[in-house]
């Protein structure tokens, strides 16, 4: 049972028959929570119940206005819970579509429509008051909630009055109509329709069939017609008529009143079964129907009433026993202890019904200890309580959405990102503004792609994170043109990434030596391509001056140094082998070359993994840092630093700022920190911390593990957002993070946070890429551009939705570009070897 708010006023509207109640429920707290109620009963004239839906809801709105005016609260906009006790299909808490009328109601134009919408429309038409309808529930649910406030074991609601129905708390894993498999949800059984498929035909009598044939809904609600107060009196009347006609009662006489439908009320049945005054009541009722009963007639009539009401109680007990058995099995309990909240005129007013029901339940399910708790306040109080909880949850939902909306981007914002990226690209290319540009647009001196004549064996070293690869790439030319690869992955311990440059490059050389020995090539001297995925300034292909470390690396003595020279020095120190470092390239360039080997239209490389970056073929005339205007050169954008001058400040949230402040390089790589795999998990963790601190998640209870920086890995986003992953598995991830008491609702919310953060990352990446392909189109003066982008990186490859969202964003922001995204299957190392092969071909041709 969810806790009520500490204080507040809540309205309830309880509609289930020809009378309905309007209630004001006041929840106050003075050390102890207190619930007070004021209510008014209103009648619905029969002509309105059988008229139009518009007339019905206009009448209800008029009564509501009368109640509010009477209490002097017409000017307040209060939350309202609507108990609507007819079969409905609910899609959410404040939306309920009437399936069919029951209990004699027949207002036209309501079936198949949302009753909350109809009530809102009637209130709006009046215009003299306003309310916030936050919940619509069935009377059984209201009864369960009302009784559950006093008894927390209450998990079943039962109504036996004008109609009959039950609800109970079912395990979410059994509800295939609703997403989620954790926790429980209240199910409105609508058991009045039990038997409509013929399941009760063998126990239905001629009298049941006669009642059904004369009803407003023949063939429907057959179980209800055997149990509920609307039909019990009529069943007794039909039996008395049959017995009288057969000469078994009233000396074979009948009267017009006895022959008239509806003249034998269910209240007569209750009166006749009173132990003390039952026979006196029987005589009075029969004489009131124009009969002259003998004492034997009165006893026989009383006995008919007993048989009819006992059958009703026992049928009710049998179906309730099935519900109890289901709950017991769900809990895998040897004995079930539970409470049934009960309401309804038959259960409350009939002198024997409750006792017979309780006794039969004990006989049918002896392994269940069942307490029957009468609802003294009706289902209206329960509706108000549901409303109170729903109102609190709605406020929490609104606050969560307000926070998440700071992470959601509009199309206009994405177009602005594209425009600012274009501006920074131009600043990075121009000699005059290059020094202050955040997007450095570094020349790579890669000017040619493979032409098919390259051949030979090449080594490649692919360093871009805490794992790196050493590769042997065999390139064959001619008709059997092919690339054969062998590789081994090595790790770099964190103490080395944070130590000295000498230690780092000695470790790399040790791994290369291990690989050569592994391949049986110890001591070999081969040309080497070095994929070095950190910002570098190049003046030639075989040189790369490290501008700054990123992705958490901090090895000293490297920034401002030529990494090719640092590698050569380490090779010389090892004295085990010699290598010819022919090319230093970025991983984006390697990816572009790898994909370009298969698709000549590939002129852009994109990495979205631990970090993010892009390269593309720029016109030499625009690359002002390098002499010459002819042809093209691949430019390494180093776009991760976009935003370091404040270009993204208006899009950065408090969570981005928290991640940046706690990072190795605060204020640097701002764009990368909003997109790449190294940071997305941290953004999510900070959102979850904020939600929990505000009581919006995990019941406000923080786990120590969640406070740990880096504990929420980006791989969790990919797992949580997987369409195949059930909420139970999401919960297991949360339990791994120390959140052992997380609920199904928590899992759903965590999934939403992950989705919002990853979607923003994909959209930002798509906006940046749209600036690149549009620039290529404009460079070439084309109306339409067809181009391929080679993509690599764990986030792009493993996240279930990243690629799709990025592609959609790209298509939306660059309608004049037809972009094909192809995934690099061989990584950027193969590209480094291909660049080395091209460089060797060009060098040999020059010789």
Rosetta blueprint (number, residue, H / E / L):
1 X L
2 X L
3 X L
4 X L
5 X L
6 X L
7 X L
8 X E
9 X E
10 X E
11 X E
12 X E
13 X E
14 X E
15 X E
16 X L
17 X L
18 X L
19 X E
20 X E
21 X E
22 X E
23 X E
24 X E
25 X E
26 X E
27 X E
28 X E
29 X E
30 X L
31 X L
32 X L
33 X E
34 X E
35 X E
36 X E
37 X E
38 X E
39 X E
40 X E
41 X E
42 X E
43 X E
44 X L
45 X L
46 X H
47 X H
48 X H
49 X H
50 X L
51 X L
52 X E
53 X H
54 X H
55 X H
56 X H
57 X H
58 X H
59 X H
60 X H
61 X H
62 X H
63 X H
64 X H
65 X H
66 X H
67 X H
68 X H
69 X H
70 X H
71 X L
72 X L
73 X L
74 X L
75 X L
76 X L
77 X L
78 X L
79 X E
80 X E
81 X E
82 X E
83 X E
84 X E
85 X L
86 X L
87 X L
88 X E
89 X E
90 X E
91 X E
92 X E
93 X L
94 X L
95 X E
96 X E
97 X E
98 X E
99 X L
100 X L
101 X L
102 X L
103 X L
104 X L
105 X L
106 X L
107 X L
108 X E
109 X L
110 X L
111 X L
112 X L
113 X L
114 X E
115 X H
116 X H
117 X H
118 X H
119 X H
120 X H
121 X H
122 X H
123 X H
124 X H
125 X H
126 X H
127 X L
128 X L
129 X L
130 X L
131 X L
132 X E
133 X E
134 X E
135 X E
136 X E
137 X E
138 X L
139 X H
140 X H
141 X H
142 X H
143 X H
144 X H
145 X H
146 X H
147 X H
148 X H
149 X H
150 X H
151 X L
152 X L
153 X L
154 X E
155 X E
156 X E
157 X E
158 X E
159 X E
160 X E
161 X L
162 X L
163 X L
164 X E
165 X E
166 X E
167 X E
168 X E
169 X E
170 X E
171 X E
172 X H
173 X H
174 X H
175 X L
176 X L
177 X L
178 X L
179 X L
180 X L
181 X L
182 X L
183 X L
184 X E
185 X E
186 X E
187 X E
188 X E
189 X L
190 X L
191 X H
192 X H
193 X H
194 X L
195 X L
196 X L
197 X L
198 X L
199 X L
200 X L
201 X L
202 X L
203 X L
204 X L
205 X L
206 X H
207 X H
208 X H
209 X H
210 X H
211 X H
212 X H
213 X H
214 X L
215 X L
216 X L
217 X L
218 X L
219 X L
220 X L
221 X L
222 X L
223 X L
224 X H
225 X H
226 X H
227 X H
228 X L
229 X H
230 X H
231 X H
232 X H
233 X H
234 X H
235 X H
236 X H
237 X H
238 X H
239 X H
240 X H
241 X H
242 X H
243 X H
244 X H
245 X H
246 X L
247 X L
248 X L
249 X L
250 X H
251 X H
252 X H
253 X L
254 X L
255 X L
256 X H
257 X H
258 X H
259 X H
260 X L
261 X L
262 X L
263 X L
264 X L
265 X L
266 X H
267 X H
268 X H
269 X H
270 X H
271 X H
272 X H
273 X L
274 X L
275 X L
276 X L
277 X L
278 X H
279 X H
280 X H
281 X H
282 X H
283 X H
284 X H
285 X H
286 X H
287 X H
288 X H
289 X L
290 X L
291 X L
292 X L
293 X L
294 X L
295 X H
296 X H
297 X H
298 X H
299 X H
300 X H
301 X H
302 X H
303 X H
304 X H
305 X H
306 X H
307 X H
308 X H
309 X H
310 X H
311 X H
312 X H
313 X H
314 X H
315 X H
316 X H
317 X H
318 X H
319 X H
320 X H
321 X H
322 X H
323 X H
324 X H
325 X H
326 X H
327 X H
328 X H
329 X H
330 X H
331 X H
332 X L
333 X L
334 X L
335 X L
336 X E
337 X E
338 X E
339 X E
340 X E
341 X E
342 X E
343 X E
344 X L
345 X H
346 X H
347 X H
348 X H
349 X H
350 X L
351 X L
352 X L
353 X H
354 X H
355 X H
356 X H
357 X H
358 X H
359 X H
360 X H
361 X H
362 X H
363 X H
364 X H
365 X L
366 X L
367 X L
368 X E
369 X E
370 X E
371 X E
372 X E
373 X E
374 X E
375 X L
376 X L
377 X L
378 X H
379 X H
380 X H
381 X H
382 X H
383 X H
384 X H
385 X H
386 X H
387 X H
388 X H
389 X H
390 X H
391 X H
392 X H
393 X H
394 X H
395 X H
396 X H
397 X H
398 X H
399 X H
400 X H
401 X H
402 X H
403 X H
404 X H
405 X H
406 X L
407 X L
408 X L
409 X L
410 X L
411 X H
412 X H
413 X H
414 X H
415 X H
416 X H
417 X H
418 X H
419 X H
420 X H
421 X H
422 X H
423 X H
424 X H
425 X H
426 X H
427 X H
428 X H
429 X H
430 X L
431 X L
432 X L
433 X L
434 X H
435 X H
436 X H
437 X L
438 X L
439 X L
440 X L
441 X L
442 X E
443 X E
444 X L
445 X L
446 X L
447 X L
448 X L
449 X L
450 X L
451 X L
452 X L
453 X L
454 X L
455 X L
456 X E
457 X E
458 X E
459 X E
460 X E
461 X E
462 X E
463 X E
464 X L
465 X L
466 X L
467 X E
468 X E
469 X E
470 X E
471 X E
472 X E
473 X E
474 X E
475 X E
476 X E
477 X L
478 X H
479 X H
480 X H
481 X L
482 X E
483 X E
484 X E
485 X E
486 X E
487 X E
488 X E
489 X E
490 X E
491 X E
492 X L
493 X L
494 X H
495 X H
496 X H
497 X H
498 X L
499 X L
500 X E
501 X H
502 X H
503 X H
504 X H
505 X H
506 X H
507 X H
508 X H
509 X H
510 X H
511 X H
512 X H
513 X H
514 X H
515 X H
516 X H
517 X H
518 X H
519 X L
520 X L
521 X L
522 X L
523 X L
524 X L
525 X L
526 X L
527 X E
528 X E
529 X E
530 X E
531 X E
532 X E
533 X L
534 X L
535 X L
536 X E
537 X E
538 X L
539 X L
540 X L
541 X L
542 X L
543 X L
544 X L
545 X E
546 X E
547 X L
548 X L
549 X L
550 X L
551 X L
552 X L
553 X L
554 X L
555 X L
556 X E
557 X L
558 X L
559 X L
560 X L
561 X L
562 X E
563 X H
564 X H
565 X H
566 X H
567 X H
568 X H
569 X H
570 X H
571 X H
572 X H
573 X H
574 X H
575 X L
576 X L
577 X L
578 X L
579 X L
580 X E
581 X E
582 X E
583 X E
584 X E
585 X E
586 X L
587 X H
588 X H
589 X H
590 X H
591 X H
592 X H
593 X H
594 X H
595 X H
596 X H
597 X H
598 X H
599 X L
600 X L
601 X L
602 X E
603 X E
604 X E
605 X E
606 X E
607 X E
608 X E
609 X L
610 X L
611 X L
612 X E
613 X E
614 X E
615 X E
616 X E
617 X E
618 X E
619 X E
620 X H
621 X H
622 X H
623 X L
624 X L
625 X L
626 X L
627 X L
628 X L
629 X L
630 X L
631 X L
632 X E
633 X E
634 X E
635 X E
636 X E
637 X L
638 X L
639 X H
640 X H
641 X H
642 X L
643 X L
644 X L
645 X L
646 X L
647 X L
648 X L
649 X L
650 X L
651 X L
652 X L
653 X L
654 X H
655 X H
656 X H
657 X H
658 X H
659 X H
660 X H
661 X H
662 X L
663 X L
664 X L
665 X L
666 X L
667 X L
668 X L
669 X L
670 X H
671 X H
672 X H
673 X H
674 X H
675 X H
676 X L
677 X H
678 X H
679 X H
680 X H
681 X H
682 X H
683 X H
684 X H
685 X H
686 X H
687 X H
688 X H
689 X H
690 X H
691 X H
692 X H
693 X H
694 X L
695 X L
696 X L
697 X L
698 X H
699 X H
700 X H
701 X L
702 X L
703 X L
704 X L
705 X L
706 X L
707 X L
708 X L
709 X L
710 X L
711 X L
712 X L
713 X L
714 X H
715 X H
716 X H
717 X H
718 X H
719 X H
720 X H
721 X L
722 X L
723 X L
724 X L
725 X L
726 X L
727 X H
728 X H
729 X H
730 X H
731 X H
732 X H
733 X H
734 X H
735 X H
736 X H
737 X L
738 X L
739 X L
740 X L
741 X L
742 X L
743 X L
744 X H
745 X H
746 X H
747 X H
748 X H
749 X H
750 X H
751 X H
752 X H
753 X H
754 X H
755 X H
756 X H
757 X H
758 X H
759 X H
760 X H
761 X H
762 X H
763 X H
764 X H
765 X H
766 X H
767 X H
768 X H
769 X H
770 X H
771 X H
772 X H
773 X H
774 X H
775 X H
776 X H
777 X H
778 X H
779 X H
780 X L
781 X L
782 X L
783 X L
784 X L
785 X E
786 X E
787 X E
788 X E
789 X E
790 X E
791 X E
792 X E
793 X L
794 X H
795 X H
796 X H
797 X H
798 X H
799 X L
800 X L
801 X L
802 X H
803 X H
804 X H
805 X H
806 X H
807 X H
808 X H
809 X H
810 X H
811 X H
812 X H
813 X H
814 X L
815 X L
816 X L
817 X E
818 X E
819 X E
820 X E
821 X E
822 X E
823 X E
824 X L
825 X L
826 X L
827 X H
828 X H
829 X H
830 X H
831 X H
832 X H
833 X H
834 X H
835 X H
836 X H
837 X H
838 X H
839 X H
840 X H
841 X H
842 X H
843 X H
844 X H
845 X H
846 X H
847 X L
